[in-house]
């Protein structure tokens, strides 16, 4: 199912999840810069131009193309009470056909961590993925020692599936990751074949 990026909005109790806009650059660059020490242990190394406006502009164009093409759903987490950008959640690598799956990634700014925002965002994105996009499986991965990330995945219905060796370069090193998945409840073990 193709979506128009301008129309995509997911509402939660406290936030609006929506694609990034060019006007978000000051808030995004400030939040990322101020949260760098908090985020760096869990993310790939930032390029030299990571916080530059041109790099952000490319992110916005990629986000809108990906949503329109149905390959990813990058969303900023906007706190409704003050319109503050507090983080982002992305459903990426959306695969159709037999897989009907996608991969979840997320980050939150240091001032907003451990307040339940990410749990709220993940629950909303997973619901949208299952009920609107008709996906069957959402995958996620994190570093084994990232207790906060593992906790939020487990609280939002993800189940531990194993370890992927040297899965991603994080902070400049190839790192093992623990793998999680959330399966659409009405499709566990079933396919459309033979159903009538």
Beta strands, then each sheet from edge to edge (+ up, - down):
strand 1: 9-11
strand 2: 15-18
strand 3: 73-79
strand 4: 84-95
strand 5: 101-108
strand 6: 137-142
strand 7: 159-170
strand 8: 173-183
sheet 1: 1+ 2- 3+ 4- 5+ 6+ 8- 7+
end
